[in-house]
Structure formats: structure tokens, C-alpha cells
Amino acid sequence: MNIPPDTNPKPHPFINKVEEEAKEAFFLSVYFASWFCALTFLAATSLNERPIPLSIFGISLIKAGLCAKFMLIGQAIVPIKVNKDYGILKSLFIESLIYLLVVLSLNYLEAGIHGLIKGKSFIDSMADFGQSNPLKVLAMCIVYWLIVWPYLIFTGMKLIMGRDKMMNLFFGDRNQAKH
């Protein structure tokens, strides 16, 4: 009996890894973008700005992509580890604070670059971040932590349970739905 050669060559493991990382970057960008656009919309409506300029949402999308990129780079450098003895929350709390510092640093860097574009000093522009108000910076840190924390918990669950079990938990078992 002749078995025909496999006509569907399996993709190279490197290609699979690149595809998975691209998907993760896309979904993380969408997650951050939903938060940043919602916060931008809230700020614009709180200021009674009419009409609401669409450009501010573009900036939110760019910031979301950058935050996702830096978050994934941070995870590549310091992979997320969950100690089953401590559980997800206790294992990831310190990491959440580190990622918060990354996001905060990006915001300070963004303020400095924005100042340079407007012809101001980089250092002075960074110092003006959050209108130089420590309470406003603290409030932003709390909001950013609340954005990063669920993502880290989700990632920790995926590490402990495995991708397929976690997807089944959130979206149902696709194999069961077919029967």
C-alpha cells in the first residue's frame, strides 16, 4: 500500500514561535488600547471637550502598542514565574509592581520626548509629567497597576493551567460544542 507523501509540510518551530508572539503582542495591544482609549474618552468628556478630537485616541493606540511591546520585552528578560505553593496572587504581586515601574518610566520618557518635540527641555518636560503633582502621578500609578494586574493574573493562570484548559475555562470547550 502506497502512502502519499505529506502534502502539508509542518511549519518550522521558529515560525510557530513568531506567530504565537505576534498574536500575544496583538491581543495585549488590544487589551491596553481598550483601557487607554476608555481613559482618554473619560478625560475628554470630563473636560467637556466638544467635539472630541480623534487624534487623542490615536495617541492612546500608539501608547498601547508601545506598552505591549515593552511588557513583552520585560517578560522575555524576566519571565513570569508562578510558585504553586504561594499561588498566583502572591507570586505575581512583586512582578506587577516592576511592570508598573516600566509603564511609569515609559510615561516619563513620553513626556520628555513630547517636550522635545515642542522645543522644551527633555528633563524639564519629564519633571512636568503629571503636572508635577505627586498625587496625580500616584493616581495614575494605581490605575496603571489595575490595568497590568489582571493581565498578569491571566498569564499566571495560563502558565499553571495550560493554554487549552484556560481557553476552555473562559470560552467553553470547543470540542464539546461540536458534538
Secondary structure, DSSP 8 states (H G I E B T S, - for coil): ------SS----HHHHHHHHHHHHHHHHHHHHHHHHHHHHHHHHHHTT-SS--THHHHHHHHHHHHHHHHHHHHHHHS-----TTTHHHHHHHHHHHHHHHHHHHHHHHHHHHHHHHTT--HHHHHHTGGGG-HHHHHHHHHHHHHHHHHHHHHHHHHHHH-HHHHHHHHH--HHHHH-
